[in-house]
Amino acid sequence: MSIQAPETTQFYMTSPTPCPYLENREERKLFTHLIGRRSQGLHQMLADNGFRRSQNLVYRPNCEACSACMSARVVVKDFVPRKRHRRIMRANRDVQANIIPTEASEEQFELFLRYLEARHSGGGMTQMGEEDYQDMVEDTPVDSCLVEYRIGGSQHDAGQLIGVALTDNMADGYSMVYSFFDPDLPRRGLGNYMILDHIGRANGVGLDYLYLGYWVQNSAKMDYKSQFRPLQIQSVETGWQFLD
């Protein structure tokens, strides 16, 4: 697939590093910077070609002899919750979602660290400090927001923070850049709940898609995304197609 980016856009390639999803493989990423007034439009165009955003960069896997990582998006108007989805929604009836500006807080960072320690212990992100987290949240050249999920709130108390989603507002949908949640509340299915909440929000305002990042064939870590159907995956060779 050709990428019709503006002529001034320069793309770069990372050096090979161990693949975080598939054993005995290496990954390389093609990336460019989002700078200036054209950032929003460039971001949208590249997202349609399978790129993802991280701070002021957009990237796409570009590995030799491997194309397992494919960008995934839910077609929200045709999504029908399954039995397990309805059960998750019932378990989280008491959750309040609040959309706020992309401003990092100490409360968010503490939850972020607890999530990483419980779910991604030993991963590269566990080395992030509070300033790194602040950069991840606030260094955005496009239209973004944070969605905070809380329980037990009242008129005088914001309640307990149990989940956060960093979300980009696209022309055709929402893109969940990164999300994390309280690992000590396992019965709620909070990761799936935040996806269901975003699907409902996108459908409620007439948007077409919810972008979920990469679905990786044969990766147990990414299998949960296939439960949100109809799901389209983006192949470099064929473009967007429905996951069978």
N, C-alpha and C positions, 0 to 999 in steps of 0.2 A: 504494500500500500504506500503510495506516495504521500508526502506531507507537504501541503502547499502553504508553508509558513512564509511570512514576509522575508524579503531578501536580506534584511538586516539581522535576522535571527540566526545566531550561531549555535550549533549543537556540538556537544562534547561527549566523550566516552570515558567511563571510569575504567580503572584497572580491574582485572578479575579478582573476585573475593569468593570465599566459600558461600554456597547457596544456603539461605536460612530455611528453605522449605524441603529440598530434596537432597538426600545424602549423596556424597561423592560427586557433586557437581559444583561448578563455579558460575557466578553470575556477573554480568556486566550491564551497566545502565547507560542509556542514551539520555542526555539531559540538556536543558537550556535554562536561562534565567528569565524571570518575569520582572520587567522593569518599565516604569513609566505608565503613561495613559493607555497604552495598548495592551496592558497586562490582562484585563478582563476578557477581551476578545481573543487574545492569543491562548489564554487558558482554556476557554471554551472550545476553540478549534483543536487544540492538542488533546483535550479530554476526549473528543470525538474520535481521536486516533489512538486511544489507549494509554494516554499519559496520565500520571497522577501528580498532585502537588505536595511538596514538602517545603514549608516556609516560602522563600522566593524562587524556588526551583520547581520545574516540572520534569518528570523522568518517565522512562519506559524501559523495562528489561530488554536487553539486546544481546542475548547469550548465543554463543556458538553452538550449533547442533541441538538447540533446545528451545521450544516455544511453549512450555507448559504454563507459564504465567500469562493469563489473559484477563484484561479488564472486564469487570462484571457490573451489570446494572439491572435493577428490577423494573419491569414495565408496570408502573403502579396502578394504572386504571384497570388492568386485568388481574391484579393480584387478589386471590381469595384465601383468607386465612385458613390454615389447616386446624385440625383438632388440637395439636400441640400449641399452635399460635394462640388459639382462643384461651387455652389454659393459662398461658403466660400472661395474656392481657388481664384475665381475672385475678391472677396472683399479684398484679401491680395496679389494682384499682385505686390504691391510696397514694400513688406517685403523682407529684406535681412537676410539670416540665416548664422551665422558664428560659426564654431566649434572651441572652445578654450580649453585650459587646465582647470582642476578643480581648479581654483583660484578665491576665493570670492572677490567681490568688494563692495565698499560703494554704488555704483549705483545699483547693484543687490539687496542689502539688503533693500534699500529704496523702490524699487518696490515690493519686497517680503512683506514688512510690509503693504503697501497699498493694496496688493492683499488679505492678511489675514484679514485685517480690513473690507474689502468690502464683502468677500466671506465666511469667517470662523470666524466671530466675536464671541468671547467667547470661541473659541476652545483652546486646550492646546498649540498649536504652537504660538498663539499670545503673549505668555510670553517669546518667544525666543529673546535673545539679539544678537548683532552683532557677538560675539564670538561663540554663538550657531549656527548661520547661517554658519559661517566659518567652524565649525566642520562638519556640515551636508554636505557641498560641498567638503571639502578637505580631510576629514578622510575617504579615500577609499583605501582598499587594493587590488582592482581589476582594470581592464582597464576601465576607465571612462572618460567622457568629459562633457563639458557644451556646449549647443547650445544656442547662443544668437540671438534673433530676433529683428531687428531694422528697422525703417523707416526714410526717409529723410536724408540718409547719402550721403556724397560726398567724393571727394579725400582728403579733409582736415578736414572732420567732420564725426565722427562715426555714427551720427544720434541718434534718440531717441530710447532708450531701451524699448521695449513693451512686451517682453516675454523671459523666460529662462527655459530651460529643462536640468535637471541633468540626464545623460544617461549612462548606462553601456553597454559596447561592449561585447556581448556574442558570443560564437562560432556559434550559429545558428540564431542570431538576435540581435536586440537592446532591452534594457529594460529601459523604462522611469521610473526612480526612483522617481522624483518629478518635477513638472512643475508649473509655475505661470506666470501671465500675467497682463497687465495694465487693471484694472477694469473700467477705464473711457473710454474704446473703445469698447462698447458693440456690435456694429453692425458688428464687424469683425468675431466674433466666434473664438477668438484666441486659446482657449483651444482645440477645434476641429481641428483648422488649424495646430497646432503643432503636433498633432497625424497624420494628413494627410501627413505632411512634413516628419515625421519619417517613415511612411509606404513607401513613395516614395524613400527615401534614402536607406532603407533596400532592397527594390526590385531592386534598381539600382545597388547594389553590390552583388546581388544574395543570400541574407540572407532569411531565411524561415519565421521568425516570428518577430512581434513587441509585446513585453510583456507590458501589461497595468496595472499591479497590480491586485487588487482583484475586481471581479464582485460580487456584493452582491444581491442575490435574494430578491425581495420585498423592495429594498432600492432605493428611488427616486434619491438619490445622485449619485448612480452608474449606473443608467439606460442608461446614454449616451454611455457607452461602448458597449452596445448591438447594436448600430447603425453601428459599424464597423465590417461588416461580409464579409467572413466567420470568426467567432470567436470561438475559442476553449476554453473550461473551464476545469479546472483540479479538478476532484473529488478524494478524498482520496480512495474511494471504487473502482472506475472504471478507474482512470487515465484520460488522455486527451480525450475529446469528443466534438463534435460540439454543440454549443448552438442552440437549435431548435427554 
